[in-house]
Amino acid sequence: MARGGIILAGALSHMRAAVTPGISTLELDALAESFIRSHVGAEPAFKGLYGFPGSVCISINEEIVHGIPSRKRLLNDGDIVSLDVGVKLDGMFTDAAITVPVGSIDEATRALLDVTQRALIAGIAAALPENHVGDIGAAIQAVVEPEGFAIVRELVGHGVGFSPHEELQIPNYGKAKRGKRLAPGLTIAIEPMVNIGTAKTRTLGDKWTVVTADGKRSAHFEHTVAITEQGPRVLTGALVR
């Protein structure tokens, strides 16, 4: 998983560098798939997963997750775009996401990105042996809600490793010392999804794309994290060119 995580981080790095006004989401998808497959044995984990047609979930502005790559979807100055990708390597899976500004963004959007990133960092810091799943959610909630943003509740983090989505759920809200105890060897995807407006969501007619109910913007950051005796180990944090 650690080797796959390095490849995944590289794919995100390449997409982030390519984000510019005028590029299509399909071009970003192709860039990531090519980079992943250039590493022996590595495959895009999402392509064909549950019938998803792309390699990357690419979601713009009010789209929270699961946006379908398209040659018709072009990025515009002032947009934000969430890039959510997984890698399969030697039968093991990793999962990560970033939200990237396109050109110049307004201050409210910049604050949204900052808070969501800080929430992910806080959630990871709480992923300690002998802590509980609720400690992660409580840490994320403590960053987000005092800033006036809303946490998506219908969508959560999850276990990851032998499959892209394993049974354990990791909500981005909760109470400390509640839920499953975290033990060394557990690998999870921590992924706060944060909205400027309401926490409520709806799914578009394509049956994939989840958007904010009020049309306001959303950000999404994610890492795959291993619980170790020494503390949380981020498996998708390194960059490779």
ABEGO torsion letter per residue (X at the ends): XAAAAAAAAAAAAAAAAABBBGBBAAAAAAAAAAAAAABBGBBBAABGBGGBABABBBBBEABABGBBBBAABBBBBGBBBBBBBBBBBGGBBBBBBBBBBBEBBBAAAAAAAAAAAAAAAAAAAABBBGBBAAAAAAAAAAAAAAAGBBBBAABBBBBBGABABBABBBBABEBBGBEBBBBBGBBBBBBBBBBABBABBBBBAAGABBBBAAGBBBBBBBBBBBBBAAEBBBAAABBBX
